[in-house]
Amino acid sequence: MEKLTNKEEEIMRILWDLKKAFVKEVIAEIPDESLHYNTVSTIIRNLEDKGYVGHKAYGKTHQYFPVVSKEDYRKQFMKMATNRFFDNSYKNVVSFFAREEKISAEELREILELIEKKK
């Protein structure tokens, strides 16, 4: 799976929420009003080239939809980040969040319970 730019991720989040959309519908959901129709259309076509988006044609108009689920992207993103920044160790990921005080002891206990239940 190819890495997405920030704008591509923003468009994908919109498509995941909408399930399917025409370019104008995507534009209506973008907070940055400076993006023009052609720019958004190009980003969506790039997402299609990368295999993230498909379309259904209605004459010259296309309705786009996600081909890659949000969950699959999340898994790939975490795998890539874990490999790149945490020596491929999920223990290092959790330790990082604990040191940064982004995760509580109670949340860690809940994670342990989830792990134990899967055994």
Secondary structure as GFF3:
##gff-version 3
##sequence-region A 1 119
A	DSSP	alpha_helix	6	18	.	.	.	ID=ss1
A	DSSP	alpha_helix	23	29	.	.	.	ID=ss2
A	DSSP	alpha_helix	37	49	.	.	.	ID=ss3
A	DSSP	beta_strand	53	58	.	.	.	ID=ss4
A	DSSP	beta_strand	61	66	.	.	.	ID=ss5
A	DSSP	alpha_helix	70	85	.	.	.	ID=ss6
A	DSSP	alpha_helix	90	99	.	.	.	ID=ss7
A	DSSP	alpha_helix	105	118	.	.	.	ID=ss8
###
